[in-house]
Amino acid sequence: MPARIIDGQAVAKRIRSEIGGAADDYVKRTGAMPGLGVVLVGDDPASAMYVRMKRRACERVGIRSEAQILPAASTQQEVEDAVRGFNEDPAIHGILAQLPLPDHIDEEAVLSQISLAKDVDGIHPVNIGRLGMRGREPSFTPATPTGVMILIDETGVPVEGAQAVVIGRSNIVGLPVALMLTNANATVTICHSRSRDLPAVVKGADIVVAAVGRAEFVKGDWLKAGAVVIDVGSNSVPDETSEKGYRYVGDVAFESARQVAGYITKVPGGVGPMTITMLLANTLKAAQRIADIKQ
Ligand code: NAP
């Protein structure tokens, strides 16, 4: 039987509607909207597009968004000042530095400037450190990995005791997903570009998270029958049949994988819609926490 599709679009829509309701309640309670501050440096079209998408998503659920758009040649000081400005702005409850930053900017130094209470992207080094330490709670967990965990939860397949394989160890996806799966009591294997015999490693997994950045990299015959497969990848490939001349595919060869997996996400329509939704959820949470403290 082909795998059941985990519909990220539907899950995201449900959660966004809950966020919209809670944002209305927040306005009634405080007289102001929750606010997200975005720092964008340079003119990378993909980054500009992500920032526009985030702004539209904010508007739809009743979160105010404000962008500081800085030229590519900005200095370290100017970028950090933009972050510090949002830290001090009481109308801004969450701060996001759109990555990647230009090469001459020290990314860690910029992220470290974000107030922990406003780190709605969950990638302040202290928050990532807390995620990896037993008995510590990060202020926020990163958006894409949190979305991945919710999609796994949707399947009803227990994470506790499961064998999980995460392919990819990036700071924003692979590593935090692996930490979150470990915290949920899975037995986790992290694979990367130097891992040997990936198909054999993946074959042992009840849960597979692919965050590689290579089109259709994970093949169906690598998978254990019935596995939960979460495809984080978003790769554009040429497609003459599409108006744009390209389409997006994941890191998993979907057609072969769905014949073997128990549950699988699609690309697009899987993890993607969850990422922005989790950013909205964290921004609302940040605003609510700040309001609770003031009361
Ligand atoms: P990244 O920073 O490029 O990391 C890719 C990871 O894959 C690295 O850890 C790398 O290993 C590993 N890798 C590369 N080639 C491999 C191979 N042949 N075998 C095993 N591992 C290999 O990418 P990322 O930022 O994590 O993103 C991963 C994918 O997710 C991309 O397609 C990206 O577009 C997508 N993404 C989607 C969302 C969303 O919201 N849907 C959000 C973020 C990212 P090394 O560490 O050894 O180099």
Residues whose N, C-alpha, C, O or C-beta is under 5 A from the ligand:
A	BS01	NAP	T144 I167 G168 R169 S170 V173 G174 C191 H192 S193 R194 A211 V212 G213 R214 V232 G233 S234 N235 V271 G272 T275
